[in-house]
Amino acid sequence: MQAGVATVSSSSEENVEEKNTPNLSPNDRKFMDKLVELMEKNMDNGDLVVDDFVQELAVSRSVFFKKLKTLTGLAPIEFIKEMRINRAVQLIETGEYSMTQISYMVGINDPRYFSKCFKQKMNMTPTEYRDKVLK
């Protein structure tokens, strides 16, 4: 799944939801909206863990894991990483920040690890992506 959204908004997160959850019940939509909102609020928090979401959403760990996997097809750690990389794509497309700044802005506090995660998802390094998009 590749994001091509240039603005820094929740649009890439909405794309994640829309692609994986075409017909959400109102309760599921509320769950995903709250989850995306929490992720947005904590995007730069490199210490964010699954238990933070479990506590905020007032569900058990097992319910959270099952519900997220059902709604998105992703495990919680994968979901967090996906959201971070989607935001990084948006930030790179603005051309305003260095890769190190973007790494910290999306909560990945090791630029080398950020580059590795980005490459796994986008099949190119952040710098290659920037060079491709900003030409």
C-alpha positions as CSV (number, residue, x, y, z in Angstrom):
1,M,0.0,0.0,0.0
2,Q,1.6,3.3,-1.1
3,A,0.6,6.8,0.0
4,G,0.8,9.6,-2.5
5,V,-0.7,12.4,-0.4
6,A,1.3,15.6,-0.2
7,T,-0.4,17.4,2.6
8,V,0.3,16.9,6.3
9,S,-3.1,15.8,7.3
10,S,-4.8,12.6,8.4
11,S,-5.5,11.6,4.7
12,S,-2.9,8.8,4.5
13,E,-4.3,7.4,7.7
14,E,-7.7,7.5,6.2
15,N,-6.4,5.7,3.2
16,V,-5.1,3.0,5.5
17,E,-8.6,2.6,6.9
18,E,-10.5,2.9,3.6
19,K,-8.4,0.4,1.8
20,N,-8.7,-2.2,4.6
21,T,-12.1,-1.5,6.1
22,P,-14.6,-0.7,3.4
23,N,-17.8,-1.3,5.5
24,L,-17.2,-0.3,9.1
25,S,-19.9,-0.5,11.6
26,P,-20.4,2.8,13.6
27,N,-18.6,1.3,16.6
28,D,-15.7,0.1,14.4
29,R,-15.5,3.5,12.7
30,K,-15.4,5.2,16.2
31,F,-12.7,2.8,17.3
32,M,-10.5,3.5,14.2
33,D,-11.2,7.3,14.4
34,K,-10.1,7.3,18.1
35,L,-7.0,5.1,17.3
36,V,-5.9,7.4,14.4
37,E,-6.5,10.5,16.6
38,L,-4.3,9.0,19.4
39,M,-1.7,8.1,16.8
40,E,-1.7,11.6,15.4
41,K,-1.4,13.1,18.9
42,N,1.5,10.9,19.8
43,M,3.2,10.7,16.4
44,D,6.5,12.1,17.6
45,N,6.5,9.9,20.8
46,G,9.2,7.2,20.2
47,D,8.2,5.5,23.4
48,L,4.6,4.9,22.3
49,V,3.6,1.3,23.1
50,V,0.5,-0.8,22.5
51,D,-0.5,-0.5,26.1
52,D,-0.9,3.2,25.7
53,F,-3.6,2.5,23.1
54,V,-5.2,-0.2,25.2
55,Q,-5.4,2.2,28.2
56,E,-6.8,5.1,26.2
57,L,-9.4,3.0,24.3
58,A,-10.4,1.2,27.5
59,V,-10.3,-2.3,26.0
60,S,-8.3,-5.3,27.0
61,R,-5.1,-6.1,25.2
62,S,-6.5,-9.2,23.5
63,V,-9.6,-7.3,22.3
64,F,-7.4,-4.5,21.0
65,F,-5.2,-6.9,19.1
66,K,-8.1,-8.9,17.6
67,K,-10.1,-5.8,16.7
68,L,-7.2,-4.0,15.0
69,K,-6.1,-7.1,13.1
70,T,-9.7,-7.6,11.9
71,L,-10.2,-4.0,10.9
72,T,-6.8,-3.3,9.3
73,G,-5.1,-6.7,8.7
74,L,-2.2,-5.4,10.8
75,A,-0.8,-6.2,14.2
76,P,-0.6,-3.1,16.5
77,I,3.2,-2.7,16.0
78,E,2.8,-2.9,12.2
79,F,-0.1,-0.4,12.4
80,I,2.0,2.1,14.4
81,K,4.9,1.7,11.9
82,E,2.6,2.0,8.9
83,M,1.2,5.3,10.3
84,R,4.7,6.6,11.0
85,I,5.9,5.8,7.5
86,N,2.8,7.3,5.9
87,R,3.4,10.5,7.8
88,A,7.1,10.5,6.8
89,V,6.0,10.2,3.2
90,Q,3.9,13.4,3.6
91,L,6.7,15.2,5.4
92,I,9.3,14.2,2.7
93,E,7.0,15.5,0.0
94,T,6.9,18.9,1.6
95,G,10.7,19.2,1.0
96,E,11.0,21.2,4.3
97,Y,12.8,18.8,6.6
98,S,16.0,16.7,6.6
99,M,15.6,12.9,6.9
100,T,16.9,13.1,10.5
101,Q,14.3,15.7,11.4
102,I,11.5,13.6,9.8
103,S,12.7,10.5,11.6
104,Y,12.3,12.2,15.0
105,M,9.0,13.9,13.9
106,V,7.5,10.5,13.3
107,G,8.7,9.0,16.5
108,I,11.5,6.8,15.1
109,N,14.5,8.0,17.1
110,D,17.2,6.2,15.1
111,P,17.6,7.6,11.6
112,R,19.2,4.3,10.4
113,Y,16.2,2.3,11.6
114,F,13.9,4.9,10.1
115,S,15.6,4.4,6.7
116,K,15.3,0.6,7.0
117,C,11.5,0.8,7.9
118,F,10.9,3.3,5.1
119,K,12.7,1.1,2.6
120,Q,10.7,-2.0,3.6
121,K,7.5,-0.2,2.9
122,M,8.3,2.0,0.0
123,N,11.0,-0.1,-1.7
124,M,13.4,2.8,-1.7
125,T,15.3,4.8,0.9
126,P,13.8,8.1,2.2
127,T,16.4,10.0,0.2
128,E,15.7,8.2,-3.0
129,Y,12.0,8.8,-2.5
130,R,12.7,12.6,-1.9
131,D,14.8,12.8,-5.0
132,K,12.2,11.0,-7.1
133,V,9.2,13.1,-5.8
134,L,10.9,16.5,-5.7
135,K,12.3,16.5,-9.2
